[in-house]
Structure formats: structure tokens, C-alpha cells
């Protein structure tokens, strides 16, 4: 199928999925109905994600993702496979969660990037541990600028890394490393929360993103293992990509699906479970996972140094090698929502 045909087929399957779920007495996507959805509610729901899967011939098939242990979702995936044959790419996932980090002892000061990226690093670089002063830890994804503020420098990462809660306020302290890695205010302060793309229970989302305004005098080194990353592109599927993150450092992967809708992500008790549309899926191309907890906020880029996405969630099971699947917001949507460009 070409791209237009694949999009139309995906729409038809989405309608069919809703009908199937309703016949089983469970809505396929309760997350857009205006109510707080708890983790317990997700156990009952089919949690099907439909998107576009790149094919070797340059066309597209339909990406069908379902969570292991949900019979309704598995039954739907089998029916789609029987109907579409080779035009469907069915994969099961574990539960998809945000990828914030866990608490570790405070590390020493470092002047170079190291495996794990949990050190206190100056100048700041992409891939290091960072977070709101009341959050555990995530990853500094990129530096960003606004046309109207040429002298200001911002850190780009996730909402759940730089804010962490709907109660976070502009001006809250951001530390590097994140608190899980020993970061404390005021000694490790690098800036303040400047802007968020709001997330709210019961409302479908597209991006999990936020900016922190860097304090004056905080040095930056905006280079990645591939050099500077300042241009962006829309993911087409099949690209070889990489990211550098707080937990798993430099990893390589492949874009296995684009335009995935109803990607259901656990956000803890305060936000419950949220659903994201239009997402990018990445699978590890190595023996280990592409991402783990603490890698949230990493910039995902092609081998030629063009940014495609902002990593925000993943599962620890599923995928071809069983190490899980990673989910990213399209970088264009992130930058447009926040009104910035990559520095």
C-alpha cells in the first residue's frame, strides 16, 4: 500500500476496533472521554494502537500493537492479520510507561560523558541526567532557542522530567543531575521551568514536552556523537536512529512504526493513564534495549544527524529481541507546540 492507502485502511480498522470492543462491553479508548483513567481501568481495556509500518518495498502496512494478557486485543490482532495478510505488522508490548529514572547515590563531578550519564556535568551536554527539583531524573534532550529571545538558552526535555506534575509552576528549580542521581538545590541548580505542553487526565495528547530556561553563566556543549543536531524531519519509517540518554547512554534502533494512535502510557497516580496519538515507535537494533527508565527526554536522531523525535515512554518487553519498544513524540510537533527551534 502507498501512504494514502495505508492511512485510509488504518482509519477503517480503527472504526472496526471500536465496534469489536463495544461488543465485548469495553470501550477501545476510554482515555478521550473526559475521565481520569487509573491503571486498574487499563487492565480491562483492549489498549490497541494502530499506525503505519514501513515495508521493504517502500510502501506501508498497518502496524497493530496490543498488550500481552488482554484477550480482546489479541483477538482483534488475529482478525486483522487474517484479513490483511502481509500488509499487517502485529506486535505485542508490555505495559508502556514513562521512562523517568530511579534513585542512585550521588556521583562525583565529571567533565566528560560516561556510560549512564548520571554524573554532574559542566558544561551541560545532551544525554545527561536532569530534572525538576521534585522529580527523580530524566535526560537533557537538546538545547533550544526562540527567535524573539536570541540570548536565552533553553533545555528541552519531557513534561514528566522538567515539571513532573500539573501543580509545577513556571520558575520552579531544575537541577543537573536529577535528584535521583544526587542533584540538589541550590548547588546543582542550572535553570528554572519555563514552559510546558500541558497534560491532563481524560484528554488525548500528542506531546510530552517542556522547557527549562538556563541560568546565566551555565555553559553548554550542544554536540552529539554525530556532531551538531539542528535540523529536523518527519519520520517516514524504517530509518536507522540513535539516542544518548541518562541510563542506557548511546543506543541504536530502527523506526518500526509511525502515526501510531492510542498509545496508552502510565503516568502514576496523579495523572493516571494517558493516550497519545501520532507517535513514533523505535525498536533496538542491538542486543540490549533502545531505552530504559531515566532516558525520557532523549532526542532521537537519524545517522546523518537529523532529529526525528523526543523519547518519552516505552515497554520493557515486546519487540523482535524481547527488550521492549520505545515511543517518541514527532520532533516537529514538539518544537511547534513550544515555539522553539533546536540550538
HUHU-V502582 format. One record per backbone hydrogen bond with DSSP energy under -0.5 kcal/mol. CO is the residue of the C=O (numbers start at 1). NH is the residue of the N-H. If there is no record, write none. Layout:
co:nh
CO:NH
CO:NH
This chain:
co:nh
1:60
2:6
3:7
4:8
5:9
6:10
7:11
8:12
9:13
10:14
11:15
12:16
13:17
14:18
15:19
16:20
17:21
18:22
19:23
20:24
21:24
21:26
22:25
29:32
30:33
36:38
37:273
38:41
38:42
39:43
40:44
41:44
41:45
46:67
49:65
50:261
51:63
52:258
53:61
55:58
59:55
61:53
61:63
62:64
62:89
63:51
64:91
65:49
66:93
67:70
69:71
70:74
71:75
72:76
73:77
74:78
75:79
76:80
77:81
78:82
79:83
80:84
81:85
84:87
85:88
87:62
88:90
89:64
91:66
92:319
93:68
96:266
97:314
99:294
99:296
108:120
110:122
114:117
117:129
119:121
120:110
124:221
125:128
128:140
130:138
131:175
132:135
135:179
136:180
137:101
138:130
139:141
140:127
142:156
143:343
144:154
145:341
146:149
149:146
149:152
153:214
154:144
155:212
156:141
156:142
157:210
158:161
158:162
159:163
159:164
161:132
165:168
169:172
172:193
173:133
174:190
174:191
175:131
178:181
178:183
179:182
180:104
181:107
184:188
186:189
188:176
190:215
191:174
192:213
193:171
195:211
196:198
200:203
202:34
205:277
207:209
209:197
210:157
211:194
211:195
212:155
212:214
213:192
215:218
217:219
219:124
221:126
222:229
224:227
227:224
231:307
239:241
239:255
240:303
241:253
242:301
243:251
245:249
249:245
249:251
251:243
252:285
253:241
254:256
254:283
255:238
257:281
258:52
260:279
261:50
262:264
263:265
263:276
265:274
266:98
267:271
268:272
272:267
274:265
275:205
276:263
279:260
280:328
281:256
281:257
282:326
283:254
292:295
294:246
295:298
296:139
298:311
299:301
300:308
300:309
301:242
302:305
305:231
305:307
306:302
307:233
308:331
309:300
309:311
310:329
311:297
312:99
313:327
314:97
317:94
318:324
319:322
324:284
325:315
326:282
327:312
327:313
328:280
329:310
330:334
331:335
332:336
333:337
334:338
335:339
335:340
341:145
